[in-house]
Amino acid sequence: MRLEESIMHAIDGNAVLFLGAGFNSGAINFNDERFPLGNELCQRIIEDGNIDVSEDSEKDKEDLQYISERYLENNTKTDLINFLKKQFTCKKLSDAQKIISSINWKRIYTTNYDDTIEYASKIGEVQRDSIDPKKNYADVLRKKGAIIHINGYIGNVTEDDLDDTFKLLDRSYQRRTIPDSDIALTLSNDIKNAQCFIFIGYSLDYDLELQQIFVEGGMTKNKSVFITYNASNRTKHKIEKFGTLADIGIDEFANRIKDGNGLYKPKIGDYRLKLLNEMKSEDYMPSTSISDNSMTELFLKGNIKMENIFSAYSDKYTVKRTICEEIEKDILGKRQAIIIHSMMGNGKTVLLKQLAVDLCSKGRVFFLDDINSYIQDDLDYLSEQKGLKFIFVDNYTRIIDSEYARVLSNCAQSGMKFIFSVRSYMYDNSYHRFTDVFNIEANKIDIYNINMMNSNEQNRMLELLDTYSLWGKKAALTRQEKKKYISRKCHGEIKNIMLDLLNSQKA
């Protein structure tokens, strides 16, 4: 990808920024020093901790994990954290860092501990959340442009983090926090979906786990640009496997952004959903009557006309299940998810459509028919929108084994609710799998078995069959006989009624 093209994508808000240590060039920390680069951090730790390295080799003196462990032999973890905070808390920025932070980045990843990009964003009045490996996927989604610290963040490091998510000591490096993590999943999806990645000051010398994600995610020269300065031949050789090299330095890159902002007008337009399908009442012209043909299509073939459900005459088209009111109350209350199950033909799909129509007046309604990496972009967009969002997933077993199901599950946050459906026999076999994958607390889920109609619903079914003369050879039965037929022979189940009447029609 050409540098100029990547800058256009960044201005449009379609680029991901990835920062390495070189991004801090020109910044000053709280010790009134430039940020430590390369082996400088080891030297500063040695000096601060009065570590005797007289018998160590030059290679050992440049081993950050080893030197950090040596520091703790005569100092506490609190001492180490205080030292690191002074080293990696930003006090003064370069103009380049201010310009780069002002861009509407889709998301920002950094292998750095420091708060330089946070400070630059704050100065530029750009609101961005800081995410570290301790936080879950919902935190990543909360705001567009979140700053994801892959190796830990100085802004909230604790003593426990030194042994776990803050990559410094041997103990933390021995823990695999990147593969299979929410951050890895987010990064993989961004590689697939973002228009481009722009790397600044990142050499690819370390982080083999990240390189594996780049390869598996399909990072190519057509999608990525690396901003370097006086890169060695070794670094150039590595970078050329993943992207285009622009060996111009951070200051010149910032100048190119300034030029681009002056010459290029960003694309303006509403976000277009890539995977979710939104149901809007204005997209349907409600029917002014219910035709006999549409009833035959519904009862005998299962074809649903949404115009009829949106119509004021919908009660003459379907049996409105009374349980809809209870489900709606739950999903508008404290419940995060609803599971609706029934056997095939017992009205599950119709109930979902009825419920969706009702919820259109309470918030925005979306249906998920398939799942792939684009689900992350859609959820990023929805997380920024105000109001309630209802996501319907019919037959959740279709997606439960997808690698992207966890993206959907971990976005559980305020304003986003889920309505899942499944056939009853599959529900019995998959519920424990559902709870494992979707990771929604049991007290935030309600489960509804809609196989059997209650007495009032059975009466409504009887009236519809009468109105549209769908009884076949049973048309001569008395009303009482028809009620007994529905409740006793058919056990109040729609599928039994439809199958029997279909056979009656054919006879």
Contacts in CASP RR format, 6 or more apart in sequence:
PFRMAT RR
TARGET T0000
AUTHOR 0000-0000-0000
METHOD contacts of the structure
MODEL  1
MRLEESIMHAIDGNAVLFLGAGFNSGAINFNDERFPLGNELCQRIIEDGN
IDVSEDSEKDKEDLQYISERYLENNTKTDLINFLKKQFTCKKLSDAQKII
SSINWKRIYTTNYDDTIEYASKIGEVQRDSIDPKKNYADVLRKKGAIIHI
NGYIGNVTEDDLDDTFKLLDRSYQRRTIPDSDIALTLSNDIKNAQCFIFI
GYSLDYDLELQQIFVEGGMTKNKSVFITYNASNRTKHKIEKFGTLADIGI
DEFANRIKDGNGLYKPKIGDYRLKLLNEMKSEDYMPSTSISDNSMTELFL
KGNIKMENIFSAYSDKYTVKRTICEEIEKDILGKRQAIIIHSMMGNGKTV
LLKQLAVDLCSKGRVFFLDDINSYIQDDLDYLSEQKGLKFIFVDNYTRII
DSEYARVLSNCAQSGMKFIFSVRSYMYDNSYHRFTDVFNIEANKIDIYNI
NMMNSNEQNRMLELLDTYSLWGKKAALTRQEKKKYISRKCHGEIKNIMLD
LLNSQKA
1 196 0 8 1.000
1 221 0 8 1.000
1 222 0 8 1.000
1 223 0 8 1.000
1 224 0 8 1.000
1 225 0 8 1.000
1 243 0 8 1.000
1 244 0 8 1.000
2 244 0 8 1.000
3 225 0 8 1.000
3 244 0 8 1.000
3 246 0 8 1.000
3 248 0 8 1.000
3 256 0 8 1.000
4 256 0 8 1.000
4 260 0 8 1.000
5 196 0 8 1.000
6 15 0 8 1.000
6 196 0 8 1.000
6 198 0 8 1.000
6 225 0 8 1.000
7 256 0 8 1.000
7 257 0 8 1.000
7 260 0 8 1.000
7 264 0 8 1.000
8 260 0 8 1.000
8 264 0 8 1.000
9 15 0 8 1.000
9 195 0 8 1.000
9 196 0 8 1.000
10 17 0 8 1.000
10 103 0 8 1.000
10 104 0 8 1.000
10 105 0 8 1.000
10 196 0 8 1.000
10 198 0 8 1.000
10 257 0 8 1.000
11 103 0 8 1.000
11 104 0 8 1.000
11 257 0 8 1.000
11 260 0 8 1.000
11 261 0 8 1.000
11 264 0 8 1.000
11 266 0 8 1.000
12 104 0 8 1.000
12 195 0 8 1.000
12 266 0 8 1.000
12 267 0 8 1.000
13 103 0 8 1.000
13 104 0 8 1.000
13 105 0 8 1.000
13 106 0 8 1.000
13 266 0 8 1.000
14 106 0 8 1.000
14 194 0 8 1.000
14 195 0 8 1.000
14 196 0 8 1.000
15 103 0 8 1.000
15 105 0 8 1.000
15 106 0 8 1.000
15 194 0 8 1.000
15 195 0 8 1.000
15 196 0 8 1.000
15 197 0 8 1.000
15 198 0 8 1.000
16 105 0 8 1.000
16 106 0 8 1.000
16 107 0 8 1.000
16 108 0 8 1.000
16 109 0 8 1.000
16 190 0 8 1.000
16 194 0 8 1.000
16 196 0 8 1.000
16 197 0 8 1.000
16 198 0 8 1.000
17 100 0 8 1.000
17 103 0 8 1.000
17 105 0 8 1.000
17 107 0 8 1.000
17 108 0 8 1.000
17 109 0 8 1.000
17 197 0 8 1.000
17 198 0 8 1.000
17 200 0 8 1.000
18 108 0 8 1.000
18 109 0 8 1.000
18 110 0 8 1.000
18 197 0 8 1.000
18 198 0 8 1.000
18 199 0 8 1.000
18 200 0 8 1.000
18 202 0 8 1.000
19 108 0 8 1.000
19 109 0 8 1.000
19 110 0 8 1.000
19 111 0 8 1.000
19 112 0 8 1.000
19 117 0 8 1.000
19 199 0 8 1.000
19 200 0 8 1.000
19 201 0 8 1.000
19 202 0 8 1.000
20 110 0 8 1.000
20 111 0 8 1.000
20 112 0 8 1.000
20 199 0 8 1.000
20 200 0 8 1.000
20 201 0 8 1.000
20 202 0 8 1.000
20 203 0 8 1.000
21 35 0 8 1.000
21 37 0 8 1.000
21 38 0 8 1.000
21 111 0 8 1.000
21 112 0 8 1.000
21 201 0 8 1.000
21 202 0 8 1.000
22 37 0 8 1.000
22 200 0 8 1.000
22 201 0 8 1.000
22 202 0 8 1.000
22 229 0 8 1.000
22 250 0 8 1.000
23 97 0 8 1.000
23 100 0 8 1.000
23 110 0 8 1.000
23 112 0 8 1.000
23 116 0 8 1.000
23 117 0 8 1.000
23 200 0 8 1.000
23 201 0 8 1.000
23 250 0 8 1.000
24 34 0 8 1.000
24 35 0 8 1.000
24 37 0 8 1.000
24 112 0 8 1.000
24 114 0 8 1.000
24 116 0 8 1.000
25 34 0 8 1.000
25 37 0 8 1.000
25 94 0 8 1.000
25 96 0 8 1.000
25 229 0 8 1.000
25 249 0 8 1.000
25 250 0 8 1.000
26 34 0 8 1.000
26 93 0 8 1.000
26 94 0 8 1.000
26 96 0 8 1.000
26 97 0 8 1.000
27 34 0 8 1.000
27 35 0 8 1.000
27 90 0 8 1.000
27 92 0 8 1.000
27 93 0 8 1.000
27 94 0 8 1.000
27 97 0 8 1.000
27 114 0 8 1.000
27 116 0 8 1.000
28 34 0 8 1.000
28 35 0 8 1.000
28 90 0 8 1.000
28 91 0 8 1.000
28 92 0 8 1.000
29 35 0 8 1.000
29 86 0 8 1.000
29 87 0 8 1.000
29 88 0 8 1.000
29 89 0 8 1.000
29 90 0 8 1.000
29 91 0 8 1.000
29 114 0 8 1.000
30 85 0 8 1.000
30 86 0 8 1.000
30 89 0 8 1.000
30 90 0 8 1.000
30 91 0 8 1.000
31 86 0 8 1.000
31 87 0 8 1.000
32 91 0 8 1.000
33 87 0 8 1.000
35 87 0 8 1.000
35 88 0 8 1.000
35 90 0 8 1.000
35 114 0 8 1.000
35 116 0 8 1.000
36 43 0 8 1.000
36 44 0 8 1.000
36 87 0 8 1.000
39 61 0 8 1.000
39 62 0 8 1.000
41 64 0 8 1.000
41 87 0 8 1.000
42 61 0 8 1.000
42 62 0 8 1.000
42 63 0 8 1.000
42 64 0 8 1.000
42 67 0 8 1.000
43 61 0 8 1.000
44 83 0 8 1.000
44 87 0 8 1.000
45 51 0 8 1.000
45 64 0 8 1.000
45 67 0 8 1.000
45 68 0 8 1.000
45 71 0 8 1.000
45 83 0 8 1.000
46 53 0 8 1.000
46 61 0 8 1.000
46 67 0 8 1.000
48 71 0 8 1.000
48 83 0 8 1.000
49 71 0 8 1.000
49 74 0 8 1.000
49 75 0 8 1.000
49 79 0 8 1.000
49 83 0 8 1.000
50 74 0 8 1.000
51 67 0 8 1.000
51 70 0 8 1.000
51 71 0 8 1.000
51 73 0 8 1.000
51 74 0 8 1.000
53 60 0 8 1.000
53 61 0 8 1.000
53 67 0 8 1.000
53 70 0 8 1.000
60 66 0 8 1.000
60 67 0 8 1.000
61 67 0 8 1.000
64 168 0 8 1.000
65 168 0 8 1.000
65 169 0 8 1.000
65 170 0 8 1.000
65 173 0 8 1.000
66 170 0 8 1.000
68 80 0 8 1.000
68 168 0 8 1.000
68 169 0 8 1.000
69 169 0 8 1.000
69 170 0 8 1.000
71 79 0 8 1.000
71 80 0 8 1.000
72 80 0 8 1.000
72 169 0 8 1.000
77 159 0 8 1.000
77 162 0 8 1.000
78 159 0 8 1.000
80 162 0 8 1.000
81 157 0 8 1.000
81 158 0 8 1.000
81 159 0 8 1.000
81 162 0 8 1.000
84 113 0 8 1.000
84 154 0 8 1.000
84 157 0 8 1.000
84 168 0 8 1.000
85 154 0 8 1.000
85 155 0 8 1.000
85 157 0 8 1.000
88 112 0 8 1.000
88 113 0 8 1.000
88 114 0 8 1.000
88 115 0 8 1.000
88 154 0 8 1.000
89 114 0 8 1.000
89 115 0 8 1.000
89 154 0 8 1.000
89 155 0 8 1.000
90 114 0 8 1.000
90 115 0 8 1.000
90 116 0 8 1.000
90 118 0 8 1.000
90 119 0 8 1.000
90 120 0 8 1.000
93 116 0 8 1.000
93 119 0 8 1.000
93 120 0 8 1.000
93 123 0 8 1.000
94 250 0 8 1.000
94 251 0 8 1.000
95 251 0 8 1.000
95 254 0 8 1.000
96 250 0 8 1.000
96 251 0 8 1.000
96 253 0 8 1.000
96 254 0 8 1.000
97 116 0 8 1.000
97 117 0 8 1.000
97 120 0 8 1.000
97 250 0 8 1.000
97 254 0 8 1.000
98 120 0 8 1.000
98 123 0 8 1.000
98 124 0 8 1.000
99 254 0 8 1.000
99 257 0 8 1.000
99 258 0 8 1.000
100 120 0 8 1.000
100 200 0 8 1.000
100 250 0 8 1.000
100 253 0 8 1.000
100 254 0 8 1.000
100 257 0 8 1.000
101 117 0 8 1.000
101 120 0 8 1.000
101 121 0 8 1.000
101 123 0 8 1.000
101 124 0 8 1.000
101 126 0 8 1.000
102 124 0 8 1.000
102 126 0 8 1.000
103 257 0 8 1.000
104 145 0 8 1.000
105 145 0 8 1.000
106 144 0 8 1.000
106 145 0 8 1.000
106 190 0 8 1.000
106 194 0 8 1.000
106 380 0 8 1.000
107 140 0 8 1.000
107 144 0 8 1.000
107 145 0 8 1.000
107 146 0 8 1.000
107 148 0 8 1.000
107 186 0 8 1.000
107 190 0 8 1.000
107 194 0 8 1.000
108 117 0 8 1.000
108 128 0 8 1.000
108 145 0 8 1.000
108 146 0 8 1.000
108 147 0 8 1.000
108 148 0 8 1.000
109 148 0 8 1.000
109 150 0 8 1.000
109 187 0 8 1.000
110 117 0 8 1.000
110 147 0 8 1.000
110 148 0 8 1.000
110 149 0 8 1.000
110 150 0 8 1.000
111 150 0 8 1.000
111 151 0 8 1.000
111 202 0 8 1.000
111 207 0 8 1.000
111 210 0 8 1.000
112 149 0 8 1.000
112 151 0 8 1.000
113 149 0 8 1.000
113 151 0 8 1.000
113 152 0 8 1.000
113 153 0 8 1.000
113 154 0 8 1.000
113 157 0 8 1.000
113 166 0 8 1.000
114 154 0 8 1.000
115 130 0 8 1.000
115 153 0 8 1.000
115 154 0 8 1.000
115 155 0 8 1.000
117 128 0 8 1.000
117 147 0 8 1.000
118 128 0 8 1.000
118 130 0 8 1.000
118 147 0 8 1.000
121 127 0 8 1.000
121 128 0 8 1.000
121 147 0 8 1.000
127 143 0 8 1.000
128 143 0 8 1.000
128 145 0 8 1.000
128 146 0 8 1.000
128 147 0 8 1.000
129 139 0 8 1.000
129 142 0 8 1.000
129 143 0 8 1.000
129 145 0 8 1.000
129 146 0 8 1.000
129 147 0 8 1.000
130 146 0 8 1.000
130 147 0 8 1.000
130 149 0 8 1.000
130 153 0 8 1.000
130 155 0 8 1.000
130 156 0 8 1.000
131 139 0 8 1.000
131 140 0 8 1.000
131 146 0 8 1.000
131 147 0 8 1.000
131 148 0 8 1.000
131 149 0 8 1.000
131 153 0 8 1.000
131 183 0 8 1.000
132 148 0 8 1.000
132 149 0 8 1.000
132 152 0 8 1.000
132 153 0 8 1.000
132 156 0 8 1.000
132 165 0 8 1.000
133 149 0 8 1.000
133 150 0 8 1.000
133 152 0 8 1.000
133 165 0 8 1.000
133 177 0 8 1.000
133 178 0 8 1.000
133 181 0 8 1.000
133 183 0 8 1.000
134 161 0 8 1.000
134 165 0 8 1.000
135 182 0 8 1.000
136 182 0 8 1.000
136 410 0 8 1.000
137 182 0 8 1.000
137 185 0 8 1.000
137 186 0 8 1.000
137 406 0 8 1.000
137 407 0 8 1.000
137 410 0 8 1.000
137 411 0 8 1.000
138 410 0 8 1.000
138 411 0 8 1.000
138 412 0 8 1.000
138 413 0 8 1.000
139 146 0 8 1.000
140 146 0 8 1.000
140 148 0 8 1.000
140 182 0 8 1.000
140 183 0 8 1.000
140 186 0 8 1.000
141 379 0 8 1.000
141 380 0 8 1.000
141 383 0 8 1.000
141 410 0 8 1.000
141 411 0 8 1.000
141 413 0 8 1.000
142 383 0 8 1.000
142 413 0 8 1.000
143 383 0 8 1.000
143 384 0 8 1.000
144 380 0 8 1.000
144 383 0 8 1.000
144 384 0 8 1.000
148 183 0 8 1.000
148 186 0 8 1.000
148 187 0 8 1.000
150 178 0 8 1.000
150 183 0 8 1.000
150 207 0 8 1.000
150 210 0 8 1.000
151 166 0 8 1.000
151 167 0 8 1.000
152 161 0 8 1.000
152 165 0 8 1.000
152 166 0 8 1.000
152 167 0 8 1.000
157 166 0 8 1.000
161 172 0 8 1.000
162 168 0 8 1.000
162 169 0 8 1.000
162 171 0 8 1.000
162 172 0 8 1.000
163 169 0 8 1.000
163 171 0 8 1.000
163 172 0 8 1.000
164 171 0 8 1.000
164 172 0 8 1.000
164 175 0 8 1.000
164 177 0 8 1.000
165 172 0 8 1.000
165 175 0 8 1.000
165 177 0 8 1.000
166 172 0 8 1.000
167 173 0 8 1.000
167 177 0 8 1.000
176 209 0 8 1.000
178 184 0 8 1.000
178 209 0 8 1.000
178 210 0 8 1.000
178 213 0 8 1.000
179 209 0 8 1.000
179 212 0 8 1.000
179 213 0 8 1.000
182 406 0 8 1.000
182 410 0 8 1.000
184 209 0 8 1.000
184 213 0 8 1.000
185 403 0 8 1.000
185 406 0 8 1.000
185 407 0 8 1.000
186 376 0 8 1.000
187 210 0 8 1.000
187 213 0 8 1.000
188 213 0 8 1.000
188 216 0 8 1.000
188 217 0 8 1.000
188 373 0 8 1.000
189 373 0 8 1.000
189 375 0 8 1.000
189 376 0 8 1.000
189 377 0 8 1.000
189 404 0 8 1.000
189 407 0 8 1.000
190 197 0 8 1.000
190 376 0 8 1.000
191 197 0 8 1.000
191 213 0 8 1.000
191 214 0 8 1.000
191 217 0 8 1.000
191 218 0 8 1.000
191 219 0 8 1.000
191 223 0 8 1.000
192 217 0 8 1.000
192 218 0 8 1.000
192 373 0 8 1.000
193 373 0 8 1.000
193 374 0 8 1.000
193 376 0 8 1.000
193 377 0 8 1.000
194 223 0 8 1.000
195 223 0 8 1.000
196 223 0 8 1.000
196 224 0 8 1.000
196 225 0 8 1.000
197 219 0 8 1.000
197 223 0 8 1.000
197 224 0 8 1.000
197 225 0 8 1.000
198 224 0 8 1.000
198 225 0 8 1.000
198 227 0 8 1.000
199 224 0 8 1.000
199 225 0 8 1.000
199 226 0 8 1.000
199 227 0 8 1.000
200 227 0 8 1.000
200 250 0 8 1.000
200 253 0 8 1.000
201 226 0 8 1.000
201 227 0 8 1.000
201 228 0 8 1.000
201 229 0 8 1.000
201 250 0 8 1.000
202 226 0 8 1.000
203 228 0 8 1.000
203 231 0 8 1.000
203 235 0 8 1.000
203 238 0 8 1.000
203 239 0 8 1.000
204 211 0 8 1.000
204 235 0 8 1.000
204 238 0 8 1.000
204 239 0 8 1.000
204 242 0 8 1.000
205 235 0 8 1.000
205 238 0 8 1.000
211 242 0 8 1.000
214 242 0 8 1.000
219 242 0 8 1.000
219 243 0 8 1.000
220 242 0 8 1.000
220 243 0 8 1.000
221 240 0 8 1.000
221 242 0 8 1.000
221 243 0 8 1.000
221 244 0 8 1.000
223 243 0 8 1.000
224 242 0 8 1.000
224 243 0 8 1.000
224 244 0 8 1.000
225 243 0 8 1.000
225 244 0 8 1.000
225 246 0 8 1.000
226 239 0 8 1.000
226 242 0 8 1.000
226 243 0 8 1.000
226 244 0 8 1.000
226 245 0 8 1.000
226 246 0 8 1.000
227 246 0 8 1.000
227 248 0 8 1.000
227 249 0 8 1.000
227 250 0 8 1.000
227 253 0 8 1.000
228 235 0 8 1.000
228 236 0 8 1.000
228 239 0 8 1.000
228 245 0 8 1.000
228 246 0 8 1.000
228 247 0 8 1.000
228 249 0 8 1.000
229 247 0 8 1.000
229 248 0 8 1.000
229 249 0 8 1.000
229 250 0 8 1.000
230 247 0 8 1.000
231 239 0 8 1.000
231 245 0 8 1.000
231 247 0 8 1.000
236 245 0 8 1.000
236 247 0 8 1.000
239 245 0 8 1.000
246 253 0 8 1.000
248 256 0 8 1.000
271 381 0 8 1.000
273 366 0 8 1.000
273 378 0 8 1.000
273 381 0 8 1.000
274 374 0 8 1.000
274 377 0 8 1.000
274 378 0 8 1.000
275 368 0 8 1.000
275 370 0 8 1.000
275 371 0 8 1.000
275 372 0 8 1.000
275 374 0 8 1.000
275 375 0 8 1.000
275 377 0 8 1.000
275 378 0 8 1.000
276 366 0 8 1.000
276 367 0 8 1.000
276 368 0 8 1.000
276 375 0 8 1.000
276 378 0 8 1.000
276 382 0 8 1.000
276 391 0 8 1.000
277 366 0 8 1.000
277 367 0 8 1.000
277 368 0 8 1.000
277 369 0 8 1.000
278 364 0 8 1.000
278 365 0 8 1.000
278 366 0 8 1.000
279 356 0 8 1.000
279 357 0 8 1.000
279 360 0 8 1.000
279 365 0 8 1.000
279 366 0 8 1.000
279 367 0 8 1.000
280 360 0 8 1.000
281 310 0 8 1.000
281 357 0 8 1.000
281 360 0 8 1.000
281 361 0 8 1.000
284 306 0 8 1.000
284 307 0 8 1.000
284 310 0 8 1.000
285 307 0 8 1.000
286 307 0 8 1.000
286 310 0 8 1.000
286 311 0 8 1.000
286 312 0 8 1.000
287 294 0 8 1.000
287 305 0 8 1.000
287 307 0 8 1.000
287 308 0 8 1.000
287 310 0 8 1.000
287 311 0 8 1.000
287 313 0 8 1.000
288 311 0 8 1.000
288 313 0 8 1.000
289 313 0 8 1.000
290 308 0 8 1.000
290 311 0 8 1.000
290 313 0 8 1.000
290 316 0 8 1.000
290 317 0 8 1.000
292 468 0 8 1.000
294 305 0 8 1.000
294 308 0 8 1.000
294 317 0 8 1.000
295 317 0 8 1.000
295 464 0 8 1.000
295 468 0 8 1.000
295 470 0 8 1.000
296 468 0 8 1.000
296 470 0 8 1.000
297 303 0 8 1.000
297 305 0 8 1.000
298 304 0 8 1.000
298 305 0 8 1.000
298 317 0 8 1.000
298 318 0 8 1.000
298 350 0 8 1.000
299 468 0 8 1.000
299 470 0 8 1.000
299 498 0 8 1.000
299 501 0 8 1.000
300 470 0 8 1.000
300 498 0 8 1.000
300 502 0 8 1.000
300 505 0 8 1.000
304 349 0 8 1.000
304 350 0 8 1.000
304 353 0 8 1.000
305 317 0 8 1.000
306 353 0 8 1.000
306 357 0 8 1.000
308 314 0 8 1.000
308 317 0 8 1.000
308 318 0 8 1.000
309 317 0 8 1.000
309 318 0 8 1.000
309 350 0 8 1.000
309 353 0 8 1.000
309 354 0 8 1.000
309 357 0 8 1.000
310 357 0 8 1.000
311 317 0 8 1.000
314 320 0 8 1.000
314 354 0 8 1.000
314 357 0 8 1.000
315 460 0 8 1.000
316 464 0 8 1.000
316 467 0 8 1.000
318 350 0 8 1.000
318 354 0 8 1.000
318 464 0 8 1.000
319 453 0 8 1.000
319 457 0 8 1.000
319 460 0 8 1.000
319 461 0 8 1.000
319 464 0 8 1.000
319 494 0 8 1.000
320 354 0 8 1.000
320 460 0 8 1.000
321 351 0 8 1.000
321 354 0 8 1.000
321 450 0 8 1.000
321 453 0 8 1.000
321 457 0 8 1.000
322 454 0 8 1.000
322 456 0 8 1.000
322 457 0 8 1.000
323 351 0 8 1.000
323 448 0 8 1.000
323 450 0 8 1.000
324 351 0 8 1.000
324 354 0 8 1.000
324 355 0 8 1.000
324 358 0 8 1.000
326 448 0 8 1.000
327 338 0 8 1.000
327 340 0 8 1.000
327 355 0 8 1.000
327 419 0 8 1.000
327 446 0 8 1.000
327 448 0 8 1.000
328 355 0 8 1.000
328 358 0 8 1.000
328 359 0 8 1.000
328 362 0 8 1.000
330 338 0 8 1.000
330 446 0 8 1.000
331 338 0 8 1.000
331 359 0 8 1.000
331 390 0 8 1.000
331 417 0 8 1.000
331 419 0 8 1.000
332 362 0 8 1.000
332 388 0 8 1.000
334 444 0 8 1.000
335 417 0 8 1.000
335 444 0 8 1.000
335 445 0 8 1.000
335 446 0 8 1.000
336 412 0 8 1.000
336 417 0 8 1.000
336 418 0 8 1.000
336 440 0 8 1.000
336 441 0 8 1.000
336 444 0 8 1.000
336 445 0 8 1.000
337 412 0 8 1.000
337 417 0 8 1.000
337 418 0 8 1.000
337 419 0 8 1.000
337 420 0 8 1.000
337 438 0 8 1.000
337 440 0 8 1.000
337 444 0 8 1.000
337 445 0 8 1.000
337 446 0 8 1.000
338 417 0 8 1.000
338 418 0 8 1.000
338 419 0 8 1.000
338 420 0 8 1.000
338 445 0 8 1.000
338 446 0 8 1.000
338 447 0 8 1.000
338 448 0 8 1.000
339 396 0 8 1.000
339 420 0 8 1.000
339 421 0 8 1.000
339 422 0 8 1.000
339 427 0 8 1.000
339 431 0 8 1.000
339 434 0 8 1.000
339 445 0 8 1.000
339 446 0 8 1.000
339 447 0 8 1.000
339 448 0 8 1.000
340 348 0 8 1.000
340 351 0 8 1.000
340 352 0 8 1.000
340 419 0 8 1.000
340 420 0 8 1.000
340 421 0 8 1.000
340 422 0 8 1.000
340 448 0 8 1.000
340 450 0 8 1.000
341 348 0 8 1.000
341 421 0 8 1.000
341 422 0 8 1.000
341 423 0 8 1.000
341 424 0 8 1.000
341 426 0 8 1.000
341 427 0 8 1.000
341 447 0 8 1.000
341 448 0 8 1.000
341 449 0 8 1.000
341 450 0 8 1.000
342 348 0 8 1.000
342 423 0 8 1.000
342 424 0 8 1.000
342 449 0 8 1.000
342 450 0 8 1.000
342 451 0 8 1.000
343 423 0 8 1.000
343 424 0 8 1.000
343 425 0 8 1.000
343 451 0 8 1.000
343 493 0 8 1.000
343 495 0 8 1.000
344 423 0 8 1.000
344 495 0 8 1.000
345 494 0 8 1.000
345 495 0 8 1.000
345 498 0 8 1.000
346 450 0 8 1.000
346 451 0 8 1.000
346 493 0 8 1.000
346 494 0 8 1.000
346 495 0 8 1.000
347 450 0 8 1.000
347 494 0 8 1.000
348 394 0 8 1.000
348 421 0 8 1.000
348 423 0 8 1.000
348 450 0 8 1.000
349 394 0 8 1.000
349 421 0 8 1.000
351 450 0 8 1.000
352 392 0 8 1.000
352 394 0 8 1.000
352 419 0 8 1.000
352 421 0 8 1.000
355 419 0 8 1.000
356 365 0 8 1.000
356 367 0 8 1.000
356 390 0 8 1.000
356 392 0 8 1.000
359 365 0 8 1.000
359 390 0 8 1.000
362 388 0 8 1.000
362 390 0 8 1.000
363 387 0 8 1.000
363 388 0 8 1.000
363 389 0 8 1.000
363 390 0 8 1.000
364 382 0 8 1.000
364 385 0 8 1.000
364 387 0 8 1.000
364 388 0 8 1.000
364 389 0 8 1.000
364 390 0 8 1.000
365 390 0 8 1.000
365 392 0 8 1.000
366 382 0 8 1.000
366 389 0 8 1.000
366 390 0 8 1.000
366 391 0 8 1.000
366 392 0 8 1.000
367 391 0 8 1.000
367 392 0 8 1.000
367 393 0 8 1.000
367 394 0 8 1.000
368 375 0 8 1.000
368 391 0 8 1.000
368 392 0 8 1.000
368 393 0 8 1.000
368 399 0 8 1.000
368 408 0 8 1.000
369 394 0 8 1.000
370 398 0 8 1.000
370 399 0 8 1.000
371 399 0 8 1.000
371 402 0 8 1.000
371 404 0 8 1.000
371 405 0 8 1.000
371 408 0 8 1.000
372 402 0 8 1.000
372 404 0 8 1.000
373 404 0 8 1.000
375 404 0 8 1.000
375 407 0 8 1.000
375 408 0 8 1.000
376 404 0 8 1.000
376 407 0 8 1.000
379 407 0 8 1.000
379 408 0 8 1.000
379 411 0 8 1.000
382 389 0 8 1.000
382 416 0 8 1.000
383 411 0 8 1.000
383 413 0 8 1.000
383 416 0 8 1.000
387 415 0 8 1.000
388 415 0 8 1.000
388 416 0 8 1.000
388 417 0 8 1.000
389 415 0 8 1.000
389 416 0 8 1.000
389 417 0 8 1.000
390 417 0 8 1.000
390 418 0 8 1.000
390 419 0 8 1.000
391 408 0 8 1.000
391 416 0 8 1.000
391 417 0 8 1.000
391 418 0 8 1.000
391 419 0 8 1.000
392 418 0 8 1.000
392 419 0 8 1.000
392 421 0 8 1.000
393 399 0 8 1.000
393 408 0 8 1.000
393 418 0 8 1.000
393 419 0 8 1.000
393 420 0 8 1.000
393 421 0 8 1.000
394 421 0 8 1.000
395 421 0 8 1.000
395 422 0 8 1.000
395 423 0 8 1.000
395 426 0 8 1.000
396 420 0 8 1.000
396 421 0 8 1.000
396 422 0 8 1.000
396 430 0 8 1.000
396 434 0 8 1.000
397 422 0 8 1.000
397 426 0 8 1.000
397 430 0 8 1.000
399 405 0 8 1.000
399 408 0 8 1.000
400 430 0 8 1.000
400 433 0 8 1.000
400 434 0 8 1.000
400 437 0 8 1.000
400 438 0 8 1.000
405 437 0 8 1.000
405 438 0 8 1.000
406 437 0 8 1.000
406 439 0 8 1.000
408 418 0 8 1.000
408 438 0 8 1.000
409 437 0 8 1.000
409 438 0 8 1.000
409 439 0 8 1.000
409 440 0 8 1.000
410 439 0 8 1.000
412 418 0 8 1.000
412 439 0 8 1.000
412 440 0 8 1.000
418 440 0 8 1.000
420 434 0 8 1.000
422 430 0 8 1.000
424 449 0 8 1.000
424 451 0 8 1.000
427 447 0 8 1.000
435 442 0 8 1.000
435 445 0 8 1.000
451 493 0 8 1.000
452 491 0 8 1.000
452 492 0 8 1.000
452 493 0 8 1.000
453 461 0 8 1.000
453 492 0 8 1.000
453 493 0 8 1.000
453 494 0 8 1.000
455 487 0 8 1.000
458 483 0 8 1.000
458 486 0 8 1.000
458 487 0 8 1.000
458 492 0 8 1.000
459 483 0 8 1.000
461 486 0 8 1.000
461 494 0 8 1.000
461 497 0 8 1.000
462 479 0 8 1.000
462 482 0 8 1.000
462 483 0 8 1.000
462 486 0 8 1.000
464 470 0 8 1.000
465 471 0 8 1.000
465 482 0 8 1.000
465 497 0 8 1.000
465 501 0 8 1.000
466 482 0 8 1.000
469 475 0 8 1.000
470 501 0 8 1.000
470 505 0 8 1.000
471 477 0 8 1.000
471 482 0 8 1.000
471 501 0 8 1.000
471 504 0 8 1.000
472 501 0 8 1.000
472 504 0 8 1.000
472 505 0 8 1.000
473 504 0 8 1.000
473 507 0 8 1.000
474 482 0 8 1.000
474 485 0 8 1.000
474 501 0 8 1.000
474 504 0 8 1.000
477 485 0 8 1.000
486 492 0 8 1.000
486 497 0 8 1.000
489 496 0 8 1.000
489 500 0 8 1.000
490 496 0 8 1.000
490 497 0 8 1.000
490 500 0 8 1.000
END
